[in-house]
Amino acid sequence: MARPARVTPDRILAAAAFEFAAHGFAGARVDRIARRARVNKAMLYYYFRSKQALYHTLLRAVFTRAAERIEAIASGGGAAPDKIDRVVSTFAEFIRDHEFFPAIMLREVAEGGAHLDRQTLRALVSVPRAFFAILQEGAADGALRPVNPLVAYFAVLAPIVFYLAAGPIRREVTARRLMNLGALSADDFVRQLQDAVRRAFAQDVSARTRP
């Protein structure tokens, strides 16, 4: 007789990610999460005392992992423009690795962050904070022009989130021959966004040399 799969918090979190992305916080059901994770509700509540605790744990883990990747770029070697390139590709890779994330966050944006507590928000802001450090470094050494860091952050992140989140719509539009939205691959999108961001943030050397 086959032994049951070992229960781990990560397995429950993976099931929760699917459920929250599909139904939002309000529509998510603990019994569906338990079934997908192949655990009983008592075991789920053993690891996570409530649906809210499960949701917060999931988001904090995602924000923390994202921040760690951006912090590694910020503290690593290379010029600031090259670091910005790596941030763009890292954001895209991260969101592709966490396909549930755009749906959850777009719901939270639409609902005004109603389900984000202080600790989860603290984890969230660690991501832009790491990005801001790269902008400050680049502005200080003259490699990047001074820009509002929040505007810069959303100029990088928002196109990636919406492009990847809208994948099913692009495929449907293309399949119905309404418009060919399949010609641009995700990799091409990232490369063109890197080029656009680099141009937008680049220091205007000519302006500094004008009389």
CNS distance restraints for C-alpha pairs under 8 A (distance, minus, plus):
assign (resid   7 and name CA) (resid  11 and name CA) 6.98 0.50 0.50
assign (resid   7 and name CA) (resid  39 and name CA) 7.07 0.50 0.50
assign (resid   8 and name CA) (resid  12 and name CA) 6.74 0.50 0.50
assign (resid   9 and name CA) (resid  13 and name CA) 6.14 0.50 0.50
assign (resid   9 and name CA) (resid  47 and name CA) 6.52 0.50 0.50
assign (resid  10 and name CA) (resid  14 and name CA) 6.11 0.50 0.50
assign (resid  11 and name CA) (resid  15 and name CA) 6.39 0.50 0.50
assign (resid  11 and name CA) (resid  37 and name CA) 5.89 0.50 0.50
assign (resid  12 and name CA) (resid  16 and name CA) 6.10 0.50 0.50
assign (resid  12 and name CA) (resid  33 and name CA) 7.13 0.50 0.50
assign (resid  12 and name CA) (resid  34 and name CA) 7.15 0.50 0.50
assign (resid  12 and name CA) (resid  37 and name CA) 5.24 0.50 0.50
assign (resid  12 and name CA) (resid  44 and name CA) 7.12 0.50 0.50
assign (resid  13 and name CA) (resid  17 and name CA) 6.05 0.50 0.50
assign (resid  13 and name CA) (resid  54 and name CA) 7.31 0.50 0.50
assign (resid  13 and name CA) (resid  58 and name CA) 6.19 0.50 0.50
assign (resid  14 and name CA) (resid  18 and name CA) 6.66 0.50 0.50
assign (resid  14 and name CA) (resid  37 and name CA) 7.69 0.50 0.50
assign (resid  15 and name CA) (resid  19 and name CA) 6.42 0.50 0.50
assign (resid  15 and name CA) (resid  33 and name CA) 5.46 0.50 0.50
assign (resid  15 and name CA) (resid  34 and name CA) 7.63 0.50 0.50
assign (resid  15 and name CA) (resid  36 and name CA) 5.65 0.50 0.50
assign (resid  15 and name CA) (resid  37 and name CA) 5.43 0.50 0.50
assign (resid  16 and name CA) (resid  20 and name CA) 5.98 0.50 0.50
assign (resid  16 and name CA) (resid  33 and name CA) 5.47 0.50 0.50
assign (resid  16 and name CA) (resid  54 and name CA) 7.54 0.50 0.50
assign (resid  16 and name CA) (resid  55 and name CA) 7.55 0.50 0.50
assign (resid  16 and name CA) (resid  58 and name CA) 7.85 0.50 0.50
assign (resid  17 and name CA) (resid  21 and name CA) 6.05 0.50 0.50
assign (resid  17 and name CA) (resid  58 and name CA) 7.22 0.50 0.50
assign (resid  17 and name CA) (resid 100 and name CA) 6.06 0.50 0.50
assign (resid  17 and name CA) (resid 101 and name CA) 7.85 0.50 0.50
assign (resid  18 and name CA) (resid  22 and name CA) 6.16 0.50 0.50
assign (resid  18 and name CA) (resid 100 and name CA) 6.25 0.50 0.50
assign (resid  19 and name CA) (resid  23 and name CA) 5.98 0.50 0.50
assign (resid  19 and name CA) (resid  24 and name CA) 7.43 0.50 0.50
assign (resid  19 and name CA) (resid  28 and name CA) 5.78 0.50 0.50
assign (resid  19 and name CA) (resid  29 and name CA) 7.53 0.50 0.50
assign (resid  19 and name CA) (resid  32 and name CA) 7.52 0.50 0.50
assign (resid  19 and name CA) (resid  33 and name CA) 6.43 0.50 0.50
assign (resid  20 and name CA) (resid  24 and name CA) 4.59 0.50 0.50
assign (resid  20 and name CA) (resid  25 and name CA) 5.62 0.50 0.50
assign (resid  20 and name CA) (resid  27 and name CA) 7.77 0.50 0.50
assign (resid  20 and name CA) (resid  28 and name CA) 5.62 0.50 0.50
assign (resid  20 and name CA) (resid  55 and name CA) 7.88 0.50 0.50
assign (resid  20 and name CA) (resid 100 and name CA) 7.99 0.50 0.50
assign (resid  20 and name CA) (resid 104 and name CA) 6.43 0.50 0.50
assign (resid  21 and name CA) (resid 100 and name CA) 5.27 0.50 0.50
assign (resid  21 and name CA) (resid 101 and name CA) 7.09 0.50 0.50
assign (resid  21 and name CA) (resid 103 and name CA) 5.21 0.50 0.50
assign (resid  21 and name CA) (resid 104 and name CA) 4.97 0.50 0.50
assign (resid  22 and name CA) (resid  28 and name CA) 7.89 0.50 0.50
assign (resid  22 and name CA) (resid 103 and name CA) 7.61 0.50 0.50
assign (resid  23 and name CA) (resid  27 and name CA) 4.84 0.50 0.50
assign (resid  23 and name CA) (resid  28 and name CA) 5.24 0.50 0.50
assign (resid  24 and name CA) (resid  28 and name CA) 5.87 0.50 0.50
assign (resid  24 and name CA) (resid 104 and name CA) 6.46 0.50 0.50
assign (resid  24 and name CA) (resid 107 and name CA) 6.65 0.50 0.50
assign (resid  25 and name CA) (resid  55 and name CA) 7.57 0.50 0.50
assign (resid  25 and name CA) (resid 115 and name CA) 7.62 0.50 0.50
assign (resid  28 and name CA) (resid  32 and name CA) 7.87 0.50 0.50
assign (resid  29 and name CA) (resid  33 and name CA) 6.49 0.50 0.50
assign (resid  30 and name CA) (resid  34 and name CA) 6.11 0.50 0.50
assign (resid  30 and name CA) (resid  41 and name CA) 7.30 0.50 0.50
assign (resid  30 and name CA) (resid  51 and name CA) 6.58 0.50 0.50
assign (resid  31 and name CA) (resid  35 and name CA) 6.21 0.50 0.50
assign (resid  31 and name CA) (resid  41 and name CA) 6.52 0.50 0.50
assign (resid  32 and name CA) (resid  36 and name CA) 6.16 0.50 0.50
assign (resid  33 and name CA) (resid  37 and name CA) 6.10 0.50 0.50
assign (resid  34 and name CA) (resid  38 and name CA) 5.86 0.50 0.50
assign (resid  34 and name CA) (resid  39 and name CA) 5.14 0.50 0.50
assign (resid  34 and name CA) (resid  40 and name CA) 5.75 0.50 0.50
assign (resid  34 and name CA) (resid  41 and name CA) 5.79 0.50 0.50
assign (resid  34 and name CA) (resid  44 and name CA) 6.58 0.50 0.50
assign (resid  35 and name CA) (resid  39 and name CA) 6.21 0.50 0.50
assign (resid  35 and name CA) (resid  40 and name CA) 7.23 0.50 0.50
assign (resid  39 and name CA) (resid  43 and name CA) 6.30 0.50 0.50
assign (resid  39 and name CA) (resid  44 and name CA) 6.78 0.50 0.50
assign (resid  40 and name CA) (resid  44 and name CA) 6.49 0.50 0.50
assign (resid  41 and name CA) (resid  45 and name CA) 6.10 0.50 0.50
assign (resid  42 and name CA) (resid  46 and name CA) 6.09 0.50 0.50
assign (resid  43 and name CA) (resid  47 and name CA) 6.67 0.50 0.50
assign (resid  44 and name CA) (resid  48 and name CA) 5.99 0.50 0.50
assign (resid  44 and name CA) (resid  49 and name CA) 7.84 0.50 0.50
assign (resid  45 and name CA) (resid  49 and name CA) 4.71 0.50 0.50
assign (resid  45 and name CA) (resid  50 and name CA) 6.36 0.50 0.50
assign (resid  48 and name CA) (resid  53 and name CA) 5.88 0.50 0.50
assign (resid  48 and name CA) (resid  54 and name CA) 5.49 0.50 0.50
assign (resid  49 and name CA) (resid  53 and name CA) 6.22 0.50 0.50
assign (resid  49 and name CA) (resid  54 and name CA) 7.57 0.50 0.50
assign (resid  50 and name CA) (resid  54 and name CA) 6.28 0.50 0.50
assign (resid  51 and name CA) (resid  55 and name CA) 6.16 0.50 0.50
assign (resid  52 and name CA) (resid  56 and name CA) 6.14 0.50 0.50
assign (resid  52 and name CA) (resid 115 and name CA) 7.96 0.50 0.50
assign (resid  53 and name CA) (resid  57 and name CA) 6.02 0.50 0.50
assign (resid  54 and name CA) (resid  58 and name CA) 6.20 0.50 0.50
assign (resid  55 and name CA) (resid  59 and name CA) 6.34 0.50 0.50
assign (resid  56 and name CA) (resid  60 and name CA) 5.96 0.50 0.50
assign (resid  56 and name CA) (resid 116 and name CA) 7.25 0.50 0.50
assign (resid  56 and name CA) (resid 117 and name CA) 7.70 0.50 0.50
assign (resid  56 and name CA) (resid 120 and name CA) 6.23 0.50 0.50
assign (resid  57 and name CA) (resid  61 and name CA) 6.11 0.50 0.50
assign (resid  58 and name CA) (resid  62 and name CA) 6.38 0.50 0.50
assign (resid  59 and name CA) (resid  63 and name CA) 6.11 0.50 0.50
assign (resid  59 and name CA) (resid 120 and name CA) 6.86 0.50 0.50
assign (resid  60 and name CA) (resid  64 and name CA) 5.96 0.50 0.50
assign (resid  60 and name CA) (resid 119 and name CA) 7.90 0.50 0.50
assign (resid  60 and name CA) (resid 120 and name CA) 5.41 0.50 0.50
assign (resid  60 and name CA) (resid 123 and name CA) 5.67 0.50 0.50
assign (resid  60 and name CA) (resid 124 and name CA) 7.25 0.50 0.50
assign (resid  61 and name CA) (resid  65 and name CA) 6.17 0.50 0.50
assign (resid  62 and name CA) (resid  66 and name CA) 6.21 0.50 0.50
assign (resid  63 and name CA) (resid  67 and name CA) 6.07 0.50 0.50
assign (resid  63 and name CA) (resid 123 and name CA) 5.64 0.50 0.50
assign (resid  63 and name CA) (resid 124 and name CA) 5.32 0.50 0.50
assign (resid  63 and name CA) (resid 126 and name CA) 7.47 0.50 0.50
assign (resid  63 and name CA) (resid 127 and name CA) 6.73 0.50 0.50
assign (resid  64 and name CA) (resid  68 and name CA) 6.16 0.50 0.50
assign (resid  64 and name CA) (resid 123 and name CA) 6.00 0.50 0.50
assign (resid  64 and name CA) (resid 124 and name CA) 7.60 0.50 0.50
assign (resid  64 and name CA) (resid 126 and name CA) 7.40 0.50 0.50
assign (resid  64 and name CA) (resid 127 and name CA) 7.70 0.50 0.50
assign (resid  65 and name CA) (resid  69 and name CA) 6.49 0.50 0.50
assign (resid  66 and name CA) (resid  70 and name CA) 6.47 0.50 0.50
assign (resid  66 and name CA) (resid  91 and name CA) 7.84 0.50 0.50
assign (resid  66 and name CA) (resid  94 and name CA) 7.13 0.50 0.50
assign (resid  66 and name CA) (resid 127 and name CA) 6.42 0.50 0.50
assign (resid  67 and name CA) (resid  71 and name CA) 5.90 0.50 0.50
assign (resid  67 and name CA) (resid 126 and name CA) 5.74 0.50 0.50
assign (resid  67 and name CA) (resid 127 and name CA) 4.38 0.50 0.50
assign (resid  67 and name CA) (resid 128 and name CA) 7.91 0.50 0.50
assign (resid  67 and name CA) (resid 130 and name CA) 6.58 0.50 0.50
assign (resid  68 and name CA) (resid  72 and name CA) 6.11 0.50 0.50
assign (resid  69 and name CA) (resid  73 and name CA) 6.58 0.50 0.50
assign (resid  69 and name CA) (resid  90 and name CA) 7.46 0.50 0.50
assign (resid  70 and name CA) (resid  74 and name CA) 6.19 0.50 0.50
assign (resid  70 and name CA) (resid  87 and name CA) 6.46 0.50 0.50
assign (resid  70 and name CA) (resid  90 and name CA) 7.73 0.50 0.50
assign (resid  70 and name CA) (resid 127 and name CA) 7.02 0.50 0.50
assign (resid  70 and name CA) (resid 130 and name CA) 5.91 0.50 0.50
assign (resid  70 and name CA) (resid 131 and name CA) 6.53 0.50 0.50
assign (resid  71 and name CA) (resid  75 and name CA) 6.07 0.50 0.50
assign (resid  71 and name CA) (resid 130 and name CA) 5.24 0.50 0.50
assign (resid  71 and name CA) (resid 131 and name CA) 7.61 0.50 0.50
assign (resid  72 and name CA) (resid  76 and name CA) 5.96 0.50 0.50
assign (resid  73 and name CA) (resid  77 and name CA) 7.78 0.50 0.50
assign (resid  73 and name CA) (resid  83 and name CA) 6.20 0.50 0.50
assign (resid  73 and name CA) (resid  86 and name CA) 7.24 0.50 0.50
assign (resid  73 and name CA) (resid  87 and name CA) 7.24 0.50 0.50
assign (resid  74 and name CA) (resid  83 and name CA) 6.93 0.50 0.50
assign (resid  74 and name CA) (resid 130 and name CA) 6.69 0.50 0.50
assign (resid  74 and name CA) (resid 131 and name CA) 7.24 0.50 0.50
assign (resid  74 and name CA) (resid 133 and name CA) 6.67 0.50 0.50
assign (resid  74 and name CA) (resid 134 and name CA) 5.53 0.50 0.50
assign (resid  78 and name CA) (resid  82 and name CA) 6.38 0.50 0.50
assign (resid  78 and name CA) (resid  83 and name CA) 6.64 0.50 0.50
assign (resid  79 and name CA) (resid  83 and name CA) 6.36 0.50 0.50
assign (resid  79 and name CA) (resid 138 and name CA) 7.51 0.50 0.50
assign (resid  79 and name CA) (resid 143 and name CA) 7.54 0.50 0.50
assign (resid  80 and name CA) (resid  84 and name CA) 6.21 0.50 0.50
assign (resid  80 and name CA) (resid 134 and name CA) 6.11 0.50 0.50
assign (resid  80 and name CA) (resid 135 and name CA) 7.17 0.50 0.50
assign (resid  80 and name CA) (resid 137 and name CA) 6.76 0.50 0.50
assign (resid  80 and name CA) (resid 138 and name CA) 4.93 0.50 0.50
assign (resid  80 and name CA) (resid 143 and name CA) 6.56 0.50 0.50
assign (resid  80 and name CA) (resid 144 and name CA) 7.25 0.50 0.50
assign (resid  81 and name CA) (resid  85 and name CA) 6.40 0.50 0.50
assign (resid  81 and name CA) (resid 138 and name CA) 7.33 0.50 0.50
assign (resid  81 and name CA) (resid 143 and name CA) 6.94 0.50 0.50
assign (resid  81 and name CA) (resid 144 and name CA) 7.07 0.50 0.50
assign (resid  81 and name CA) (resid 198 and name CA) 6.38 0.50 0.50
assign (resid  81 and name CA) (resid 202 and name CA) 7.59 0.50 0.50
assign (resid  82 and name CA) (resid  86 and name CA) 6.38 0.50 0.50
assign (resid  83 and name CA) (resid  87 and name CA) 6.14 0.50 0.50
assign (resid  83 and name CA) (resid 134 and name CA) 7.24 0.50 0.50
assign (resid  84 and name CA) (resid  88 and name CA) 6.32 0.50 0.50
assign (resid  84 and name CA) (resid 134 and name CA) 7.47 0.50 0.50
assign (resid  84 and name CA) (resid 194 and name CA) 7.80 0.50 0.50
assign (resid  84 and name CA) (resid 198 and name CA) 7.53 0.50 0.50
assign (resid  85 and name CA) (resid  89 and name CA) 6.49 0.50 0.50
assign (resid  85 and name CA) (resid 194 and name CA) 5.45 0.50 0.50
assign (resid  85 and name CA) (resid 198 and name CA) 7.44 0.50 0.50
assign (resid  86 and name CA) (resid  90 and name CA) 5.84 0.50 0.50
assign (resid  87 and name CA) (resid  91 and name CA) 5.97 0.50 0.50
assign (resid  87 and name CA) (resid 131 and name CA) 7.94 0.50 0.50
assign (resid  88 and name CA) (resid  92 and name CA) 6.34 0.50 0.50
assign (resid  88 and name CA) (resid 156 and name CA) 6.57 0.50 0.50
assign (resid  88 and name CA) (resid 157 and name CA) 7.64 0.50 0.50
assign (resid  88 and name CA) (resid 190 and name CA) 6.95 0.50 0.50
assign (resid  88 and name CA) (resid 193 and name CA) 7.63 0.50 0.50
assign (resid  88 and name CA) (resid 194 and name CA) 6.36 0.50 0.50
assign (resid  89 and name CA) (resid  93 and name CA) 6.07 0.50 0.50
assign (resid  89 and name CA) (resid 190 and name CA) 6.35 0.50 0.50
assign (resid  89 and name CA) (resid 194 and name CA) 7.95 0.50 0.50
assign (resid  90 and name CA) (resid  94 and name CA) 5.89 0.50 0.50
assign (resid  91 and name CA) (resid  95 and name CA) 6.15 0.50 0.50
assign (resid  91 and name CA) (resid 157 and name CA) 7.12 0.50 0.50
assign (resid  91 and name CA) (resid 160 and name CA) 7.40 0.50 0.50
assign (resid  92 and name CA) (resid  96 and name CA) 6.20 0.50 0.50
assign (resid  92 and name CA) (resid 160 and name CA) 6.11 0.50 0.50
assign (resid  92 and name CA) (resid 161 and name CA) 7.89 0.50 0.50
assign (resid  92 and name CA) (resid 190 and name CA) 7.24 0.50 0.50
assign (resid  93 and name CA) (resid  97 and name CA) 6.17 0.50 0.50
assign (resid  94 and name CA) (resid  98 and name CA) 6.19 0.50 0.50
assign (resid  95 and name CA) (resid  99 and name CA) 5.83 0.50 0.50
assign (resid  95 and name CA) (resid 101 and name CA) 6.77 0.50 0.50
assign (resid  95 and name CA) (resid 102 and name CA) 7.42 0.50 0.50
assign (resid  95 and name CA) (resid 161 and name CA) 7.31 0.50 0.50
assign (resid  95 and name CA) (resid 164 and name CA) 7.75 0.50 0.50
assign (resid  96 and name CA) (resid 164 and name CA) 7.52 0.50 0.50
assign (resid 100 and name CA) (resid 104 and name CA) 6.53 0.50 0.50
assign (resid 101 and name CA) (resid 105 and name CA) 6.14 0.50 0.50
assign (resid 102 and name CA) (resid 106 and name CA) 5.88 0.50 0.50
assign (resid 102 and name CA) (resid 161 and name CA) 6.00 0.50 0.50
assign (resid 102 and name CA) (resid 162 and name CA) 7.73 0.50 0.50
assign (resid 102 and name CA) (resid 165 and name CA) 5.93 0.50 0.50
assign (resid 103 and name CA) (resid 107 and name CA) 6.27 0.50 0.50
assign (resid 103 and name CA) (resid 165 and name CA) 7.00 0.50 0.50
assign (resid 104 and name CA) (resid 108 and name CA) 6.36 0.50 0.50
assign (resid 105 and name CA) (resid 109 and name CA) 6.12 0.50 0.50
assign (resid 106 and name CA) (resid 110 and name CA) 6.19 0.50 0.50
assign (resid 107 and name CA) (resid 111 and name CA) 6.18 0.50 0.50
assign (resid 108 and name CA) (resid 112 and name CA) 5.97 0.50 0.50
assign (resid 108 and name CA) (resid 113 and name CA) 4.73 0.50 0.50
assign (resid 108 and name CA) (resid 114 and name CA) 6.82 0.50 0.50
assign (resid 108 and name CA) (resid 115 and name CA) 7.29 0.50 0.50
assign (resid 109 and name CA) (resid 113 and name CA) 5.75 0.50 0.50
assign (resid 116 and name CA) (resid 120 and name CA) 5.84 0.50 0.50
assign (resid 116 and name CA) (resid 121 and name CA) 6.23 0.50 0.50
assign (resid 117 and name CA) (resid 121 and name CA) 6.17 0.50 0.50
assign (resid 118 and name CA) (resid 122 and name CA) 6.11 0.50 0.50
assign (resid 119 and name CA) (resid 123 and name CA) 6.41 0.50 0.50
assign (resid 120 and name CA) (resid 124 and name CA) 6.20 0.50 0.50
assign (resid 121 and name CA) (resid 125 and name CA) 6.23 0.50 0.50
assign (resid 122 and name CA) (resid 126 and name CA) 6.63 0.50 0.50
assign (resid 123 and name CA) (resid 127 and name CA) 7.56 0.50 0.50
assign (resid 124 and name CA) (resid 128 and name CA) 7.88 0.50 0.50
assign (resid 125 and name CA) (resid 129 and name CA) 6.09 0.50 0.50
assign (resid 126 and name CA) (resid 130 and name CA) 6.27 0.50 0.50
assign (resid 127 and name CA) (resid 131 and name CA) 6.59 0.50 0.50
assign (resid 128 and name CA) (resid 132 and name CA) 5.97 0.50 0.50
assign (resid 128 and name CA) (resid 150 and name CA) 7.80 0.50 0.50
assign (resid 128 and name CA) (resid 153 and name CA) 6.60 0.50 0.50
assign (resid 129 and name CA) (resid 133 and name CA) 6.48 0.50 0.50
assign (resid 130 and name CA) (resid 134 and name CA) 7.06 0.50 0.50
assign (resid 131 and name CA) (resid 135 and name CA) 6.73 0.50 0.50
assign (resid 131 and name CA) (resid 153 and name CA) 7.13 0.50 0.50
assign (resid 132 and name CA) (resid 136 and name CA) 6.17 0.50 0.50
assign (resid 132 and name CA) (resid 149 and name CA) 5.84 0.50 0.50
assign (resid 132 and name CA) (resid 153 and name CA) 7.77 0.50 0.50
assign (resid 133 and name CA) (resid 137 and name CA) 6.16 0.50 0.50
assign (resid 134 and name CA) (resid 138 and name CA) 6.16 0.50 0.50
assign (resid 135 and name CA) (resid 139 and name CA) 6.09 0.50 0.50
assign (resid 135 and name CA) (resid 144 and name CA) 7.11 0.50 0.50
assign (resid 135 and name CA) (resid 146 and name CA) 7.90 0.50 0.50
assign (resid 135 and name CA) (resid 147 and name CA) 7.99 0.50 0.50
assign (resid 135 and name CA) (resid 149 and name CA) 6.98 0.50 0.50
assign (resid 136 and name CA) (resid 140 and name CA) 6.02 0.50 0.50
assign (resid 137 and name CA) (resid 141 and name CA) 6.40 0.50 0.50
assign (resid 138 and name CA) (resid 142 and name CA) 6.00 0.50 0.50
assign (resid 138 and name CA) (resid 143 and name CA) 4.91 0.50 0.50
assign (resid 138 and name CA) (resid 144 and name CA) 4.77 0.50 0.50
assign (resid 138 and name CA) (resid 145 and name CA) 7.62 0.50 0.50
assign (resid 139 and name CA) (resid 143 and name CA) 6.10 0.50 0.50
assign (resid 139 and name CA) (resid 144 and name CA) 4.80 0.50 0.50
assign (resid 139 and name CA) (resid 145 and name CA) 5.59 0.50 0.50
assign (resid 139 and name CA) (resid 146 and name CA) 5.51 0.50 0.50
assign (resid 142 and name CA) (resid 203 and name CA) 6.68 0.50 0.50
assign (resid 143 and name CA) (resid 202 and name CA) 6.72 0.50 0.50
assign (resid 143 and name CA) (resid 203 and name CA) 5.87 0.50 0.50
assign (resid 144 and name CA) (resid 201 and name CA) 5.58 0.50 0.50
assign (resid 144 and name CA) (resid 202 and name CA) 4.88 0.50 0.50
assign (resid 144 and name CA) (resid 203 and name CA) 4.69 0.50 0.50
assign (resid 145 and name CA) (resid 201 and name CA) 5.82 0.50 0.50
assign (resid 145 and name CA) (resid 202 and name CA) 5.77 0.50 0.50
assign (resid 145 and name CA) (resid 203 and name CA) 4.29 0.50 0.50
assign (resid 145 and name CA) (resid 204 and name CA) 7.11 0.50 0.50
assign (resid 146 and name CA) (resid 201 and name CA) 7.94 0.50 0.50
assign (resid 147 and name CA) (resid 151 and name CA) 7.56 0.50 0.50
assign (resid 147 and name CA) (resid 152 and name CA) 6.76 0.50 0.50
assign (resid 147 and name CA) (resid 201 and name CA) 7.32 0.50 0.50
assign (resid 148 and name CA) (resid 152 and name CA) 6.24 0.50 0.50
assign (resid 149 and name CA) (resid 153 and name CA) 6.00 0.50 0.50
assign (resid 150 and name CA) (resid 154 and name CA) 6.35 0.50 0.50
assign (resid 151 and name CA) (resid 155 and name CA) 6.01 0.50 0.50
assign (resid 152 and name CA) (resid 156 and name CA) 6.37 0.50 0.50
assign (resid 153 and name CA) (resid 157 and name CA) 6.12 0.50 0.50
assign (resid 154 and name CA) (resid 158 and name CA) 5.24 0.50 0.50
assign (resid 155 and name CA) (resid 159 and name CA) 6.96 0.50 0.50
assign (resid 155 and name CA) (resid 197 and name CA) 7.83 0.50 0.50
assign (resid 156 and name CA) (resid 160 and name CA) 7.12 0.50 0.50
assign (resid 156 and name CA) (resid 193 and name CA) 7.92 0.50 0.50
assign (resid 156 and name CA) (resid 197 and name CA) 7.12 0.50 0.50
assign (resid 157 and name CA) (resid 161 and name CA) 6.29 0.50 0.50
assign (resid 158 and name CA) (resid 162 and name CA) 6.12 0.50 0.50
assign (resid 159 and name CA) (resid 163 and name CA) 5.82 0.50 0.50
assign (resid 160 and name CA) (resid 164 and name CA) 6.10 0.50 0.50
assign (resid 160 and name CA) (resid 190 and name CA) 7.85 0.50 0.50
assign (resid 161 and name CA) (resid 165 and name CA) 5.84 0.50 0.50
assign (resid 162 and name CA) (resid 166 and name CA) 5.80 0.50 0.50
assign (resid 163 and name CA) (resid 167 and name CA) 6.61 0.50 0.50
assign (resid 164 and name CA) (resid 186 and name CA) 7.82 0.50 0.50
assign (resid 166 and name CA) (resid 170 and name CA) 6.22 0.50 0.50
assign (resid 167 and name CA) (resid 171 and name CA) 6.22 0.50 0.50
assign (resid 168 and name CA) (resid 172 and name CA) 6.16 0.50 0.50
assign (resid 169 and name CA) (resid 173 and name CA) 6.09 0.50 0.50
assign (resid 170 and name CA) (resid 174 and name CA) 6.12 0.50 0.50
assign (resid 170 and name CA) (resid 181 and name CA) 5.57 0.50 0.50
assign (resid 170 and name CA) (resid 182 and name CA) 6.84 0.50 0.50
assign (resid 171 and name CA) (resid 175 and name CA) 5.97 0.50 0.50
assign (resid 171 and name CA) (resid 181 and name CA) 7.11 0.50 0.50
assign (resid 171 and name CA) (resid 182 and name CA) 6.67 0.50 0.50
assign (resid 172 and name CA) (resid 176 and name CA) 6.16 0.50 0.50
assign (resid 173 and name CA) (resid 177 and name CA) 6.36 0.50 0.50
assign (resid 173 and name CA) (resid 178 and name CA) 5.49 0.50 0.50
assign (resid 173 and name CA) (resid 179 and name CA) 6.09 0.50 0.50
assign (resid 173 and name CA) (resid 180 and name CA) 7.34 0.50 0.50
assign (resid 173 and name CA) (resid 181 and name CA) 7.08 0.50 0.50
assign (resid 174 and name CA) (resid 178 and name CA) 6.13 0.50 0.50
assign (resid 174 and name CA) (resid 179 and name CA) 5.51 0.50 0.50
assign (resid 174 and name CA) (resid 180 and name CA) 4.89 0.50 0.50
assign (resid 174 and name CA) (resid 181 and name CA) 5.60 0.50 0.50
assign (resid 174 and name CA) (resid 182 and name CA) 6.35 0.50 0.50
assign (resid 184 and name CA) (resid 188 and name CA) 6.03 0.50 0.50
assign (resid 184 and name CA) (resid 189 and name CA) 6.38 0.50 0.50
assign (resid 185 and name CA) (resid 189 and name CA) 6.14 0.50 0.50
assign (resid 186 and name CA) (resid 190 and name CA) 6.24 0.50 0.50
assign (resid 187 and name CA) (resid 191 and name CA) 6.28 0.50 0.50
assign (resid 188 and name CA) (resid 192 and name CA) 6.15 0.50 0.50
assign (resid 189 and name CA) (resid 193 and name CA) 6.05 0.50 0.50
assign (resid 190 and name CA) (resid 194 and name CA) 6.07 0.50 0.50
assign (resid 191 and name CA) (resid 195 and name CA) 6.34 0.50 0.50
assign (resid 192 and name CA) (resid 196 and name CA) 6.18 0.50 0.50
assign (resid 193 and name CA) (resid 197 and name CA) 6.00 0.50 0.50
assign (resid 194 and name CA) (resid 198 and name CA) 5.98 0.50 0.50
assign (resid 195 and name CA) (resid 199 and name CA) 6.22 0.50 0.50
assign (resid 196 and name CA) (resid 200 and name CA) 6.13 0.50 0.50
assign (resid 197 and name CA) (resid 201 and name CA) 6.05 0.50 0.50
assign (resid 198 and name CA) (resid 202 and name CA) 5.77 0.50 0.50
assign (resid 204 and name CA) (resid 208 and name CA) 7.00 0.50 0.50
assign (resid 205 and name CA) (resid 209 and name CA) 6.62 0.50 0.50
assign (resid 206 and name CA) (resid 210 and name CA) 6.27 0.50 0.50
